[in-house]
Amino acid sequence: MSLIFRRVLHMRPLVASTPLRRLSTALDDTDLVVIGSGPGGYIAAIKAAQLGLKTVCVEKDPTLGGTCLNVGCIPSKALLNNSHFYHMAKSDFANRGIEVSDVKLNLAGMMKQKSDSVKALTSGVAYLFKNNKVTHLRGLGSITGANEVTVDKEDGTKEVVKTKNILIATGSEPMSFPGVEFDEKTVVSSTGALSLERVPEKMVVIGAGVIGLELGSVWSRLGSKVTAVEFLGHIGGIGIDMEVSKYLQRVLKKQGLNFKMSTKVTGAVRSGSGIKVSMETVKGGKQEELDCDVLLVCVGRRPYTAGLGLENVGITLDERGRVPVDAAFKTSVPNIYAIGDVIHGPMLAHKAEDEGIICVEGLLGGHGHLDYNCVPSVIYTHPEVGWVGQAEEGVKEKGVEYRVGKFPFSANSRAKTNADTDGLVKVISDAKTDRILGVHIVGSVAGELINEAVLAMEYGASAEDIARVCHAHPTCAEALREASLMAYCGKALNL
């Protein structure tokens, strides 16, 4: 399809009231207006145009792609990749017979490579719009009627598009910590953490979920002393298997990340050129303070609907600020739809993409369906973590009889030759039917390997099915086969 991203943000600053200018009559017969051009929005717009719908996509920001391409998944992966190379050059090359000296970090150069990759991909979306005849309107889109979207443009004018259908794809925004405002220099969201001008001596990360672990890893590799403070008793956020979470925490701790678990931050104040962070344990209330140069707040994201004009058409949000939709992504207004981070489900770009495709196909009579149990999650640390389906704790809680097959990468030939053996594959299957219930992977290529498990689960595969599929040798994917064999019959071949 195209690119895999996780989250999308459609920024909506206030614009002064200005004279109204109606869009040319050539667009008055528009079939679909998509508000937001992140992964969900731009994929939906392209798919709609390919299916013959006259499509307009409204985006306020100068470039297309939303948070994911501009200040999210894509730039973070560039920094994760290059910081890993730097870390290897500093600490691992000698073990591989590669002798280098005086390795230096050129942070400006690393940031340029990140920016270049972002520019290439956002420009690519613009090309795809042109190639597929999607009309791009730059401006702040709001719903001013069931069949009308008004666009506040940068030059102060307003344009109105009459349309048969509207698709909301405005994404989400970072949540701030109460009492601590972002300046994106010393108190930063994920956006600011992608563009720091120097490596902080000390960094405190509030939240050891996916984003906190990834960005904490980047700056730790580049030389910062990073401490992640997590309210929960485990890292990796919601949905991660506890065995996998504990394994990852041990590995990251060896790499230099520090963790304070079951601890809540109670406040943060600027002290001189730094920040003093106050915290206490969840149980017992033991208090502590940490000094840092940069405070990175990663306490979650919230749906972005401010200024969207939902009240103009009678759409009300649920208790979590999300837009309620039915199975076809239809809101309470029959011709207005919503996908991605603004609705229920995990805030993942690939989930939004699939929702966008299914939604626009449904406009033309299609009957697509998204199995949310088969939407994968990935943490792009090193090793990576990838999972799909249920964690062992969830299966146990439901009272389902199950089997577990595990295979370590330390016994995998390709991982051995790569001298990169941290990690394991864990397969959970139904004890009676052998159907795969969940797959959890820690390893250098977990983000790629998890897709084989997703495909298997989408087709209702058993552990035996994967175990009997011929896998190329030597590959890390053989570990998934071995773990499936273990789940199926209790014995692996190379362990």
C-alpha positions in Angstrom: 0.0 0.0 0.0 2.3 2.8 1.1 3.8 3.6 4.4 3.2 2.4 7.9 2.6 5.1 10.5 1.1 5.3 14.0 -0.5 8.6 14.8 -1.9 11.7 13.0 -2.5 15.3 14.2 -4.6 17.9 12.3 -3.6 21.2 13.9 -6.4 23.7 14.3 -5.3 27.2 15.6 -8.0 29.8 15.8 -8.5 32.0 12.7 -10.2 35.4 12.8 -13.6 35.7 11.2 -13.2 36.8 7.6 -15.3 37.3 4.5 -16.8 34.2 3.0 -15.7 33.1 -0.5 -17.5 30.1 -2.1 -15.3 27.5 -3.8 -15.7 27.4 -7.6 -18.8 25.5 -8.9 -16.4 22.9 -10.3 -16.3 21.4 -6.8 -19.9 21.9 -5.8 -20.6 18.3 -6.8 -17.9 16.8 -4.5 -18.5 13.3 -3.4 -16.3 13.3 -0.3 -14.4 15.9 1.8 -11.7 14.4 4.0 -10.7 16.6 6.9 -7.1 15.8 7.8 -4.2 14.4 5.7 -2.5 12.0 8.1 -2.2 8.3 7.2 -5.9 7.7 7.7 -7.0 10.8 5.9 -4.7 10.7 2.9 -5.1 7.0 2.3 -8.9 7.4 2.5 -8.7 10.3 0.0 -6.6 8.4 -2.5 -8.7 5.2 -2.2 -11.9 7.3 -2.7 -10.4 8.9 -5.8 -9.3 5.6 -7.2 -12.9 4.3 -6.8 -14.1 7.2 -8.9 -15.3 9.6 -6.1 -14.6 13.3 -6.6 -12.5 13.9 -3.5 -11.2 16.9 -1.6 -8.8 16.7 1.3 -8.5 19.6 3.7 -5.2 20.1 5.6 -4.1 23.1 7.6 -0.4 22.4 7.8 2.0 23.4 5.0 2.8 19.8 4.3 0.6 16.7 4.0 1.0 13.6 6.2 -0.2 14.8 9.6 1.7 14.2 12.8 2.9 10.8 11.6 5.0 12.0 8.7 5.9 15.4 10.0 6.5 15.1 13.8 5.7 11.5 14.7 6.4 8.1 13.5 8.6 8.9 10.6 11.1 11.4 12.1 11.3 9.3 15.3 12.2 6.2 13.3 15.0 8.1 11.5 16.4 9.1 14.8 16.0 5.6 16.3 17.8 4.1 13.3 20.7 6.6 13.2 21.2 6.7 17.0 21.4 2.9 17.0 24.2 3.1 14.4 26.0 5.7 16.5 25.6 3.5 19.6 27.0 0.5 17.7 30.0 2.6 16.4 30.8 3.7 20.0 30.2 0.4 21.8 29.9 -2.6 19.5 32.0 -2.3 16.4 35.1 -3.5 18.2 33.4 -6.7 19.0 32.8 -7.2 15.3 36.3 -6.6 14.2 35.7 -3.1 13.1 38.1 -0.6 14.5 37.1 3.0 14.5 38.5 5.9 16.5 37.3 9.3 17.6 33.6 8.6 16.8 31.8 11.9 17.1 28.1 12.9 17.0 27.0 15.5 14.5 23.6 16.1 15.9 22.8 18.8 13.2 23.7 16.3 10.5 21.5 13.6 12.1 18.6 16.0 12.3 19.1 16.9 8.6 18.8 13.3 7.6 15.6 13.1 9.6 14.2 16.2 7.9 15.2 15.0 4.5 13.3 11.7 5.0 10.3 13.6 6.2 10.4 16.0 3.2 10.7 13.1 0.8 7.7 11.3 2.2 5.4 14.4 2.6 6.3 15.4 -1.0 5.4 11.9 -2.0 1.9 12.3 -0.6 1.4 15.5 -2.6 2.5 13.6 -5.7 0.0 10.8 -4.9 -2.8 13.4 -4.6 -1.9 14.9 -7.9 -1.5 11.5 -9.6 -4.9 10.3 -8.3 -6.7 13.6 -8.8 -7.4 14.4 -5.2 -8.0 18.1 -4.7 -5.9 19.4 -1.8 -7.2 22.5 0.0 -4.8 24.1 2.5 -6.7 25.6 5.5 -8.5 24.9 8.7 -11.5 22.7 7.9 -14.7 22.8 9.9 -18.1 21.3 9.4 -20.7 24.0 8.9 -23.5 21.8 7.7 -24.3 18.2 7.0 -23.2 18.6 3.5 -20.8 21.6 3.9 -17.2 22.1 5.0 -15.8 25.6 5.4 -12.1 26.1 5.0 -10.3 29.0 6.8 -7.4 29.7 4.5 -4.0 31.2 5.4 -4.7 34.4 3.5 -7.7 35.1 5.7 -10.4 34.0 3.2 -13.0 31.3 3.7 -14.0 28.8 1.2 -17.0 26.5 1.3 -17.2 23.1 -0.3 -20.6 21.4 -0.8 -20.2 17.7 -0.6 -22.3 14.5 -0.4 -20.1 13.0 2.4 -17.6 14.1 5.0 -14.9 12.1 6.6 -13.3 13.2 9.9 -9.6 12.2 10.1 -8.2 14.8 12.4 -6.2 12.5 14.6 -4.9 13.2 18.1 -2.6 15.5 20.0 -0.2 14.9 22.9 -1.6 15.3 26.4 0.2 17.7 28.7 1.0 17.1 32.3 -1.2 19.1 34.7 0.6 22.3 35.8 3.5 21.9 33.3 3.2 23.7 30.0 5.1 22.7 26.9 7.7 25.1 25.7 9.2 22.4 23.4 12.7 23.4 24.5 13.1 22.2 28.1 9.6 20.8 28.7 8.8 18.9 25.6 6.2 16.7 24.0 7.2 14.1 21.5 7.3 16.9 18.9 9.9 18.9 20.8 11.9 15.7 21.6 12.4 15.2 17.9 14.2 18.5 17.4 16.4 19.2 20.5 19.4 21.3 19.5 21.8 19.5 21.9 22.0 16.3 23.8 20.7 17.0 27.4 23.0 15.8 30.2 19.9 14.5 32.0 16.5 13.7 30.8 13.4 12.6 32.7 10.6 11.0 30.7 7.1 10.9 32.2 5.6 7.7 30.9 7.3 4.5 29.8 4.9 3.6 27.1 5.7 3.2 23.4 6.6 6.8 22.7 8.5 7.3 26.0 10.6 4.2 25.4 11.4 5.1 21.8 12.4 8.7 22.4 14.1 7.8 25.7 16.2 5.3 23.8 17.2 7.8 21.2 18.6 10.3 23.7 20.1 7.6 25.9 22.1 6.3 22.9 23.3 9.8 22.1 24.7 10.3 25.6 21.9 11.6 27.9 21.3 10.0 31.3 17.6 9.1 30.9 15.2 8.2 33.7 11.7 7.0 32.8 9.0 7.5 35.5 6.1 5.1 35.0 2.8 5.1 37.1 2.2 1.4 36.2 4.2 -1.5 37.3 5.4 -2.4 33.8 6.7 -0.7 30.7 5.3 -0.8 27.2 1.8 0.5 27.8 -1.5 -1.3 27.5 -1.7 -4.6 25.7 1.9 -5.7 26.0 2.5 -9.2 27.4 3.9 -9.0 30.9 6.7 -11.5 30.3 7.7 -9.5 27.2 7.5 -6.3 29.1 9.8 -7.5 31.9 12.3 -8.9 29.3 12.4 -5.6 27.4 12.9 -3.6 30.6 15.9 -5.8 31.6 17.5 -5.3 28.2 16.9 -1.5 28.1 18.3 -1.2 31.6 21.5 -2.9 30.4 21.7 -0.3 27.7 21.6 2.5 30.2 18.0 3.5 30.7 16.8 4.0 34.2 13.3 3.2 35.4 11.2 4.2 38.3 8.2 2.0 38.3 4.9 2.3 40.1 5.8 6.0 40.6 3.7 9.1 39.9 5.1 12.5 39.1 3.5 15.1 41.5 5.0 18.2 40.0 7.8 19.9 38.0 9.3 23.4 38.4 12.0 25.2 36.6 15.1 25.6 38.7 17.8 27.8 37.1 18.5 26.4 33.7 17.0 23.0 34.6 13.9 21.4 35.9 13.2 19.8 39.3 10.8 16.9 39.0 8.9 15.7 42.2 7.5 12.2 42.4 6.3 9.6 44.9 5.7 5.9 44.9 2.1 4.8 44.2 2.3 2.5 47.3 3.6 4.1 50.4 4.0 7.6 49.0 7.8 7.7 49.3 8.9 11.0 47.9 11.8 11.8 45.6 13.1 14.6 43.4 15.1 14.4 40.2 17.0 17.2 38.4 17.0 17.3 34.6 17.8 19.5 31.7 14.9 18.3 29.6 11.5 16.9 30.8 9.8 14.8 28.1 6.1 14.3 28.8 4.6 11.1 27.3 1.4 10.5 29.2 -0.7 9.7 26.2 -2.7 11.3 23.4 -6.3 12.6 23.1 -8.6 12.9 20.1 -8.3 16.2 18.3 -11.8 17.6 17.6 -11.5 21.2 18.8 -13.0 23.7 16.3 -14.2 20.9 14.0 -17.8 22.2 14.2 -19.4 19.0 15.4 -21.9 21.0 17.4 -23.2 22.5 14.1 -24.5 19.1 13.1 -25.4 17.6 16.5 -22.6 15.2 16.9 -21.7 14.7 20.5 -18.5 13.1 21.9 -18.2 10.2 24.2 -16.8 10.3 27.7 -13.2 10.0 26.4 -13.7 12.8 23.8 -14.0 10.4 20.9 -16.5 10.6 18.0 -18.9 7.7 18.3 -19.3 5.6 15.1 -21.0 2.4 14.0 -19.4 -0.6 12.3 -19.3 1.4 9.0 -17.6 4.4 10.7 -20.8 6.4 10.4 -21.5 9.0 13.0 -25.0 10.1 14.2 -25.3 12.1 11.0 -25.7 9.5 8.2 -23.3 11.1 5.6 -20.6 12.1 8.1 -18.0 9.5 9.0 -14.9 9.3 11.3 -11.8 7.2 11.4 -8.5 6.9 13.2 -7.5 8.4 16.5 -10.7 10.4 16.9 -12.7 7.1 17.3 -12.5 4.0 19.5 -9.6 1.6 19.2 -5.8 1.9 19.4 -4.2 5.1 18.2 -2.2 3.6 15.4 -1.6 4.9 11.9 -2.0 1.5 10.2 -5.3 1.0 12.0 -6.5 4.4 10.7 -5.4 3.5 7.2 -7.4 0.3 7.1 -10.4 2.1 8.6 -10.1 4.7 5.8 -10.1 2.1 3.1 -13.0 0.2 4.5 -15.0 3.4 5.1 -14.7 4.7 1.5 -15.4 1.3 0.1 -18.5 1.2 2.2 -19.7 4.4 0.5 -19.9 2.4 -2.7 -21.6 -0.6 -1.2 -18.6 -2.5 0.0 -18.8 -4.6 3.2 -15.2 -4.4 4.6 -14.4 -5.4 8.2 -11.5 -4.7 10.4 -10.6 -7.3 13.1 -9.1 -5.1 15.8 -7.7 -8.3 17.5 -5.5 -8.6 14.4 -4.1 -5.0 14.5 -0.4 -5.3 15.4 1.6 -3.1 17.8 5.3 -2.3 17.6 7.8 -0.6 19.9 10.8 0.5 17.8 13.5 0.2 20.4 16.4 -2.2 20.0 15.4 -4.9 20.3 12.1 -4.1 18.9 8.8 -5.5 20.3 5.9 -6.6 18.2 2.7 -8.2 19.2 -0.7 -9.1 17.9 -3.7 -10.7 19.5 -4.1 -11.4 23.2 -1.5 -11.3 25.9 -1.1 -14.4 28.2 -2.7 -12.5 31.0 -5.8 -11.7 29.0 -6.2 -15.3 27.9 -5.8 -16.5 31.4 -8.4 -14.0 32.7 -11.0 -15.3 30.2 -10.5 -18.8 31.5 -9.5 -20.2 28.2 -7.3 -23.3 28.2 -4.2 -22.4 26.3 -0.6 -23.5 25.4 2.5 -21.4 25.1 5.4 -22.0 22.8 8.6 -19.9 23.3 11.8 -19.8 21.3 14.8 -17.6 22.1 16.8 -15.8 19.4 19.9 -17.0 21.2 19.2 -20.4 19.6 18.4 -18.9 16.2 21.2 -19.2 13.6 20.6 -15.8 11.9 20.5 -14.0 15.2 23.7 -15.8 16.2 25.5 -14.8 13.0 24.3 -11.2 13.4 25.6 -11.2 17.0 22.2 -9.8 17.9 20.5 -12.5 20.1 18.4 -10.5 22.6 14.8 -11.5 22.4 12.4 -14.3 22.0 9.2 -15.4 20.2 6.1 -16.3 22.2 3.1 -18.0 20.6 -0.1 -18.5 22.5 -2.6 -21.0 21.1 -5.9 -22.5 22.2 -5.3 -25.8 23.9 -8.3 -27.5 22.3 -8.3 -26.1 18.7 -4.6 -25.0 18.4 -5.9 -21.7 16.9 -3.4 -18.9 17.5 -4.6 -16.5 20.1 -1.6 -14.2 20.3 2.0 -13.7 19.2 4.6 -11.7 21.0 8.1 -11.0 19.8 11.1 -9.3 21.2 14.0 -9.0 18.7 15.9 -6.9 16.3 13.3 -7.5 13.5 10.2 -7.9 15.6 8.4 -5.1 13.7 8.8 -7.0 10.4 8.4 -10.5 11.7 5.1 -9.7 13.5 3.3 -9.3 10.1 3.6 -13.0 9.4 1.7 -13.7 12.7 -0.9 -11.1 11.7 -1.5 -12.8 8.4 -1.8 -16.2 10.1 -4.3 -14.9 12.6 -6.3 -13.1 10.0 -6.9 -16.5 8.3 -7.6 -18.3 11.5 -4.3 -20.3 11.4 -3.3 -22.8 14.0 0.2 -23.0 15.6 0.7 -26.2 13.5 0.0 -24.3 10.3 2.9 -22.0 10.9 5.1 -24.9 12.1 4.5 -26.8 8.9 5.3 -23.8 6.6 8.8 -23.9 5.1 10.8 -20.9 6.3 14.1 -19.8 4.6 17.3 -20.6 6.4 19.0 -18.9 8.0 16.4 -16.3 9.0 15.0 -14.8 12.2 11.6 -15.9 11.0 12.6 -19.5 11.8 12.2 -18.5 15.5 8.5 -18.0 14.9 8.2 -21.4 13.3 10.0 -23.0 16.3 7.8 -21.2 18.8 4.7 -22.4 16.9 6.1 -25.9 16.9 6.6 -25.7 20.6 3.0 -24.5 21.1 1.7 -27.2 18.8 3.4 -30.3 20.1 5.6 -29.1 23.1 9.0 -29.6 21.4 11.1 -27.3 19.2 13.7 -28.8 16.9 16.6 -26.5 17.7 16.3 -26.1 21.4 
